[in-house]
Amino acid sequence: MPDAAAPAQPRNPLHGLTLEAIVTALATHYGWAELGERIPVRCFTHDPSIGSSLKFLRKTPWAREKVEGLYLFMLRERHRSGGAP
């Protein structure tokens, strides 16, 4: 019998990704300075680090939604330009 608490999400590009993986990919792709311009939150603009960003984003749903949205945008842009996912 399948587990009802964890339904399969084959079409969800965020399924199976950790917040750490998302923030790391964004910081690598954009750099902290541009990431701070795109999402102006202190954890990206003042002494940024993966750890401080994760701590803030786990407590702040609206900021996490913006980060996830930017990640999806980055994936679409890579796909359109023919780059690797």
MODELLER restraints for C-alpha pairs under 7 A, 6 or more apart:
rsr = mdl.restraints
at = mdl.atoms
rsr.add(forms.Gaussian(group=physical.xy_distance, feature=features.Distance(at['CA:9:A'], at['CA:15:A']), mean=6.47, stdev=0.5))
rsr.add(forms.Gaussian(group=physical.xy_distance, feature=features.Distance(at['CA:20:A'], at['CA:54:A']), mean=6.67, stdev=0.5))
rsr.add(forms.Gaussian(group=physical.xy_distance, feature=features.Distance(at['CA:22:A'], at['CA:71:A']), mean=6.66, stdev=0.5))
rsr.add(forms.Gaussian(group=physical.xy_distance, feature=features.Distance(at['CA:23:A'], at['CA:50:A']), mean=6.91, stdev=0.5))
rsr.add(forms.Gaussian(group=physical.xy_distance, feature=features.Distance(at['CA:24:A'], at['CA:50:A']), mean=6.90, stdev=0.5))
rsr.add(forms.Gaussian(group=physical.xy_distance, feature=features.Distance(at['CA:26:A'], at['CA:71:A']), mean=6.57, stdev=0.5))
rsr.add(forms.Gaussian(group=physical.xy_distance, feature=features.Distance(at['CA:27:A'], at['CA:35:A']), mean=6.72, stdev=0.5))
rsr.add(forms.Gaussian(group=physical.xy_distance, feature=features.Distance(at['CA:32:A'], at['CA:44:A']), mean=6.04, stdev=0.5))
rsr.add(forms.Gaussian(group=physical.xy_distance, feature=features.Distance(at['CA:32:A'], at['CA:48:A']), mean=6.87, stdev=0.5))
rsr.add(forms.Gaussian(group=physical.xy_distance, feature=features.Distance(at['CA:33:A'], at['CA:45:A']), mean=6.67, stdev=0.5))
rsr.add(forms.Gaussian(group=physical.xy_distance, feature=features.Distance(at['CA:35:A'], at['CA:44:A']), mean=6.55, stdev=0.5))
rsr.add(forms.Gaussian(group=physical.xy_distance, feature=features.Distance(at['CA:36:A'], at['CA:44:A']), mean=4.74, stdev=0.5))
rsr.add(forms.Gaussian(group=physical.xy_distance, feature=features.Distance(at['CA:36:A'], at['CA:45:A']), mean=5.01, stdev=0.5))
rsr.add(forms.Gaussian(group=physical.xy_distance, feature=features.Distance(at['CA:43:A'], at['CA:52:A']), mean=6.12, stdev=0.5))
rsr.add(forms.Gaussian(group=physical.xy_distance, feature=features.Distance(at['CA:43:A'], at['CA:53:A']), mean=5.21, stdev=0.5))
rsr.add(forms.Gaussian(group=physical.xy_distance, feature=features.Distance(at['CA:44:A'], at['CA:53:A']), mean=6.91, stdev=0.5))
rsr.add(forms.Gaussian(group=physical.xy_distance, feature=features.Distance(at['CA:57:A'], at['CA:63:A']), mean=6.03, stdev=0.5))
rsr.add(forms.Gaussian(group=physical.xy_distance, feature=features.Distance(at['CA:57:A'], at['CA:64:A']), mean=5.14, stdev=0.5))
rsr.add(forms.Gaussian(group=physical.xy_distance, feature=features.Distance(at['CA:75:A'], at['CA:85:A']), mean=6.33, stdev=0.5))
rsr.add(forms.Gaussian(group=physical.xy_distance, feature=features.Distance(at['CA:78:A'], at['CA:84:A']), mean=6.57, stdev=0.5))
rsr.add(forms.Gaussian(group=physical.xy_distance, feature=features.Distance(at['CA:78:A'], at['CA:85:A']), mean=6.44, stdev=0.5))
rsr.add(forms.Gaussian(group=physical.xy_distance, feature=features.Distance(at['CA:79:A'], at['CA:85:A']), mean=6.67, stdev=0.5))
